[in-house]
Amino acid sequence: MTYTIHIHDKSKKAKSIINMLKTLEEDYDFIEVIKEPSGVYPQTEELLQKRYKEFLDNPTGKDWNELKKQLGKL
């Protein structure tokens, strides 16, 4: 099982928790602290651009609420 915890280092308490986790990471191989970029990942940006282009090419797609109803019936 993997857990993801997002901590935004805006406050002293948040920075303290991040530092504590980094210290624990040195002693425990099952802890990994990864600093994520503040923006959108490049892969996500590419996927969003692709989906937007597909929408522009086929703007007659289904309304999201209608699609959710149909998927709920499956």
Backbone hydrogen bonds, N-H to C=O, Kabsch-Sander energy under -0.5 kcal/mol:
donor,donor_aa,acceptor,acceptor_aa,energy
7,I,5,I,-0.6
9,D,7,I,-0.6
10,K,8,H,-2.1
11,S,8,H,-0.6
15,K,11,S,-2.1
16,S,12,K,-2.2
17,I,13,K,-2.2
18,I,14,A,-2.4
19,N,15,K,-2.5
20,M,16,S,-2.2
21,L,17,I,-2.5
22,K,18,I,-2.3
23,T,19,N,-2.0
24,L,20,M,-2.4
25,E,21,L,-2.2
26,E,22,K,-1.0
26,E,23,T,-0.6
27,D,23,T,-0.7
27,D,24,L,-0.8
28,Y,24,L,-2.1
31,I,28,Y,-1.3
34,I,32,E,-0.6
36,E,34,I,-0.7
45,E,41,Y,-2.5
46,E,42,P,-2.4
47,L,43,Q,-2.2
48,L,44,T,-2.7
49,Q,45,E,-2.4
50,K,46,E,-2.4
51,R,47,L,-2.6
52,Y,48,L,-2.5
53,K,49,Q,-2.4
54,E,50,K,-2.4
55,F,51,R,-2.1
56,L,52,Y,-2.5
57,D,53,K,-2.4
58,N,54,E,-1.5
61,G,58,N,-0.8
67,L,63,D,-2.5
68,K,64,W,-2.5
69,K,65,N,-1.7
70,Q,66,E,-2.1
71,L,67,L,-2.6
72,G,68,K,-2.1
73,K,69,K,-0.8
73,K,70,Q,-0.7
74,L,71,L,-1.0
